[in-house]
Amino acid sequence: MTPISVVSYGLGPIGVSIARHALDIGHRIVGAVDIDPEKVGRDLGTLIGRDPLGVTVAADPAEALARGPEVVLHSTQSHIPQVLSQILDCLEAGACVVSTCEEMAFPWYRHPAAAHRIDRVAKARHVAAVGVGVNPGFVMDLLPVVLTAACREVRSIHVTRVVDAGTRRLPLQRKVGAGMTRAEFAQGVAEGRLGHVGLQESVALIADALGWPLDGITEDIEPVADGDQVRGLHQVARGAQGGRPVITLDLTMAVGAPNPRDSIIIEGDPPLHVTAAGGVHGDVATCAIAVNAIPRVLEAPPGLTAVHRLPPLRYGDARSAR
Ligand SMILES: NC(=O)c1ccc[n+]([C@@H]2O[C@H](COP(=O)([O-])OP(=O)(O)OC[C@H]3O[C@@H](n4cnc5c(N)ncnc54)[C@H](OP(=O)(O)O)[C@@H]3O)[C@@H](O)[C@H]2O)c1
């Protein structure tokens, strides 16, 4: 494999595990960015539990981008307005972007103007940008879309994902409200601080992939609780056509949630019911998907793209990239 030069942008639990995996399979990390004062100035290798790399974590992205990476592995925040300037900086510097920002999975849905801007800058610099991850980006959208390859008719898609949040990283447990009271949970949801980001993007991605015009997308979020003690959330997003829900994404993420699984039901010809027992481990899968996307984003036509518009990602490609 010819190593690909990358910058790690965002070094929380996800960015660290992406950096570690990219390094372990032979990519060259030429720069690192994070604003956390605990991380700035440290050697990236030491920070991620590997040998020193001679790459210092910088607070200023320009420092890392000046090293001319081919790809930026971006993993900072969940909403496009938060990450827009970060992504544009990377593209302006001539680097492709693989981002775990949830709203980047299908940015045209909630932020069409920002999506247009990302697309324009990426095209001008002859690079591509894509949002990736396990959810959104895989289990509740790309995977059901791939399964429809075996159908000559699809009438509806229903995906259920149950995650025991106790097995996931702390930032995720906070995002699902674990440890809160019901009142705190309700306030967090009302203020947009709580809840899984990206479920509506997954509905929009599926609809785009199947060419289904939707009436609209709705979403409900409720707590999973024992008495007043919240353990997590139950969130459902629906896409309807002619008043009938044709895409239903049902997500439970709660500490101790029983029977974790990913289950996809396609009503069609043939009907399909596929279940990943235990569920796909979100953190491990996100890290793998981001690294497996490196060769795909380099091959992609310039502009803003999405995982279902790329040739299939798979294990192995990252090892024989070019
Ligand atoms: N699509 C998916 O399936 C999927 C899966 C997993 C994670 N994600 C998303 O990926 C992102 C990273 O996850 P995580 O758990 O590692 O999050 P995290 O714990 O919040 O870590 C993010 C890191 O990025 C830093 N950061 C924040 N803003 C920055 C900026 N403007 N410039 C440089 N660094 C910045 C943070 O520093 P501070 O701590 O100082 O703010 C922190 O070190 C999150 O948005 C998460 O929701 C998506």
The ligand as an ORCA input file, in Angstrom:
! r2SCAN-3c Opt
* xyz 0 1
  N     -21.808      9.308     12.409
  C     -21.545      8.494     13.405
  O     -21.938      7.335     13.394
  C     -20.713      8.951     14.566
  C     -20.183      7.993     15.439
  C     -19.390      8.425     16.493
  C     -19.162      9.773     16.675
  N     -19.712     10.681     15.842
  C     -19.451     12.114     16.040
  O     -18.071     12.355     15.835
  C     -17.659     13.456     16.655
  C     -16.485     13.036     17.521
  O     -16.884     12.091     18.496
  P     -16.205     12.050     19.958
  O     -16.996     11.142     20.794
  O     -14.745     11.794     19.787
  O     -16.495     13.570     20.427
  P     -15.822     14.431     21.582
  O     -15.523     13.575     22.773
  O     -16.688     15.614     21.757
  O     -14.391     14.870     20.971
  C     -14.271     15.856     19.993
  C     -12.856     16.442     20.066
  O     -12.769     17.471     19.078
  C     -12.342     18.686     19.744
  N     -12.908     19.836     19.062
  C     -14.136     20.396     19.210
  N     -14.262     21.468     18.421
  C     -13.088     21.592     17.753
  C     -12.601     22.514     16.800
  N     -13.335     23.540     16.366
  N     -11.349     22.357     16.331
  C     -10.586     21.325     16.762
  N     -10.986     20.427     17.669
  C     -12.233     20.552     18.155
  C     -12.866     18.555     21.162
  O     -12.198     19.426     22.049
  P     -13.007     19.936     23.357
  O     -13.291     18.718     24.163
  O     -12.075     20.893     24.009
  O     -14.256     20.586     22.826
  C     -12.551     17.084     21.434
  O     -11.210     16.891     21.771
  C     -18.901     13.843     17.478
  O     -19.573     14.901     16.865
  C     -19.730     12.588     17.455
  O     -21.087     12.834     17.706
  C     -20.469     10.290     14.781
*
